[in-house]
Amino acid sequence: MIILGIDPGYAILGWGALEYTGNKFRTLGYGAVTTEPDLRFERRLQIIHDDLSGILKEYHPEAMAVEKLFFTNNRTTGIGVAEARGVALLSAAQHHAAVYEYTPMQVKQAVVGYGKAVKKQVMEMTRVLLHLDEIPKPDDTADALAIAICHAHCAGSGRRLLEYCR
């Protein structure tokens, strides 16, 4: 199964493509879609759509795993992130990739085994699980790979769907 993990954002949208077969990961590619702050917002969304469409065409994922959003401190920024997330979901639909959503706690549980793990632990376990020499940068890219790992663990659990996948 090919999975595209997405950490949504409008300044930086992290992505990571993994192949998951027989409980083994193969990293296909990862990176970030970035947009310049001086661009009009609709242009930033167009760049995200265009770049993400190219990534979807290149890797042909069966699934796109996306982090669920929670609004805490800055709701203005959160709305922009939600709009960028909507563009990612639209791109998935246009390329026939099923969308799955996971909370940060579900991702931490799936990757580290502890839902309240700190970011550094998640990033290091992502590096270890994918046999990478170093933690991918920017952080949004490492987060996207962790989200893809989460989906692999959830989708690969079959009938005995793990508690953190619900």
Secondary structure, 3 states (H helix, E strand, C coil): CEEEEEECCCCEEEEEEEEEECCEEEEEEEEEEECCCCCCHHHHHHHHHHHHHHHHHHHCCCEEEEECCCCCCCHHHHHHHHHHHHHHHHHHHHCCCEEEEECHHHHHHHHHCCCCCCHHHHHHHHHHHCCCCCCCCCHHHHHHHHHHHHHHHHHCCCCCCCHHHC
